[in-house]
């Protein structure tokens, strides 16, 4: 695929320590290396010339970001990192995490962009889920979101290629989707979307899930549905 794919995870208010955020980030980076079969090289403005995948560097960068935001700790931190490798030339991570404000406009997110094989979509989404324990997530692209515009309410979690729903959301899924759902060991489910095999078409998935409580807006009163 020539356009960037975007793996995303979203959740409501969750206060976290700098060490816990660093642990989650390091877990994702290690998991991503397993997915792509090589050590992705990561950099950030705060760690020029140093590997972000090194625990000491990651903990310093995250701790510095939290210290810089002491005036509004409830808003968490925003960070962006660039990565590169041989199989996938460019990755981009952007995250807004550690937010515990219950404002309706506040949420936490972890987003990974890359241009590369579509086969990476499902395993990368699973690494996002394992590391960050989101409320919902998916892998999408600009063209997919444009194609599905109008098929589902804008205020709700939208449908991607593969989709993740937390355990609480999964309990509200329509029974007609049982054959398209893969249950994860840590709770929650992955719903595959496509046009062949036993998978639903994207249009049908959006039609079924759009009005379902499983795709209700991300709650602002707790971190997961």
N, C-alpha and C positions, 0 to 999 in steps of 0.2 A: 504494500500500500504506500502510495507516494505522499499522502497527507498525514499529519501527525495523528496518532492514536492517543487517547487520553484516559488513563485509569484514575478513578476518583473515589474517595471515601468521605462521607459527611456524617457528623454527629452533633448532638446538642451540647449544652454546657458541661464541661469536664475540667475541673481544676487539676493541674499536674505539676509536679516538681520538675526542675531542669534535668535532674538525673533520669527521671522517668521518660521524659521526652527524648533525651539522648538515647536511652535504651531502645525505645521504639524505632527511632531513626536508624540506629545501628542494626537492629533486627531486620528492618526492611532492606537496607543496603546489602546485607549478607544474603538475604533471600533472593534478591535480584541477581546477584552474582551467580547463584545456583541456577536460576532460570535461563540466563543468557550464556552460561558456560564459560565465563571469564570474569576477571576482576575489573569492574567498571571504575574508571578514574574520575573522582569527584573533586570539585573545587567550589569555593565561594569567596566573595570579597573579603570575608573575615578570616579566611585561612589560605591566603595566597601562597602557593608553593608547598602546601602541606595537604596530606591526604585526609579528607573528611571521614573516610572509612576507618581511620585509626581512632580507637575509643577516646584517647586523651584529647585529640583535636576536636572531635565531635562534642565532647562534654564541655570543653572550653567555649566553643562557638555558641552552644545553646545556653550555657550559664551566662555568658556576656550579653546575649539577647534578652534574657529575663531581667538582668540587672539594669539594662538600658530602659526598661519599661516599668520602673517602679512607680511612676506617677499614675499608671492605669493598669495594675496587674490583672484586673478582671478581663482585660482585652487580650491577654496572652501575647504571643509573638508571631511575627510573620517572617518567613525565611524563604530563600530561593537558592537552589544549587544546580550547577551544570555538570553533566557526566558524559564520558565518551568511552568507546571501546572499539574493538575490531568488528564484531558482529553487528552491533548497533552503534552507529557513529555518534549519535547525540541523544542524550536524555536531558530532561529538565524537570526538576522537582520544585513545586511551590506549596507552601503549607502555612496555614493559620491555625495554631493549636494552643491549648492551655487556656482557652476562653471559658469563663464561667459566668459571664453576664447572662441573665435570663431575658434580655431584650429580644423581641421577635425577629429582629434583623441580625442577631448574632448566631453564628454557628462555627464549628470547627471543621477543617477540611485538610486533606492530603491529596495532592494531585501530581501525577507523573505523565509527562508527554514524551513520545518518541516516534521516530519514523522507522518502521521496520516490519518484520513478519507479523501477520495477524495471529499466528499461532502463539505469540507471546501474550495475547490479551488475557486469556483465562488464567494462566499461572501468575502473571503480574498482579492481576486483581486479587488473587488469593493471597499473595504476599502483603498487599495493602491491608487486607482483612486481618491476617494473622498478627501483623505488627501494630495496627492502630485500632482494632476493634470498633469499626464504625457502625453507625446505625443503618446506613445503606450505601451502596456504591455501584459503579458500573464501569465499563470501558465504552467510550463513545468517540465521535469525531464530529467535526463541524458539518460535514455533508450529511451524516446521520441525523444530527439534531435538526438540520434544516428540513430533511425529508419527513421527520416526525412532527414538525411544528403543526399545531392545531389538532393532533390526534390525542393529546393528553393535556390536562390542566398544567399551566406553567408553574403554579405554586407547589406542585407535588414533585417528588423524586421522579426523574425521567428514565426512560427505558434505553438500555444500551445493547451492545452485542452480547456479552455475558453481563448478568446483573447479580448483585449481592443484596440480600435482605437479612437483617438481624433475626435472631430466633423469635423475638416478639412479633416482628412484622410477618414472619413466615407463617405464624399461626393464623393469620388473617387472609392467607392466599385462597383464591377460589379452588375448590376441590378438583375442578377440571384441569388443573395444571400439574397434578401429581406426577405424571409421566415425564414432565419436563424439568423437574426439580432434583438437584443433587444436594443431599444434606451433608454439612461439614461436621467434622469431629468436634470442633470448638463451639458449635451452635451456629444457627443461621443456615442459609441455603444459597446456592448458585443456580440461577435460571439462565439457560442458554437461549439465545435468540438467533435464528437463521432461517434459511429458506429450503433446507433439505433435511432428510432423515426424519427423526422424531421431534425435531425442534419446531417451535412455532415460528411463523413469519413475524418480523418486527411489527408489522401493522396489527396482526392478531394479538400479539403480546401486549401492545399498547392499549388495544381495545379492551382486553380483559383486565389488565392491571390498573388502568387509569382510574376507574371508579372504585377500586378495592381499597379497604382500610389499610391493606399492606403497603400501599403507596401514599398514605396520608403525609402531609408536610412534616418535616423533621421537628420533633418536639423541642420546646425551649425550656421545659421544666426538668428534664433529665437527659442523660447522655444518650440513652437508647430508647427505642419505641417500647 
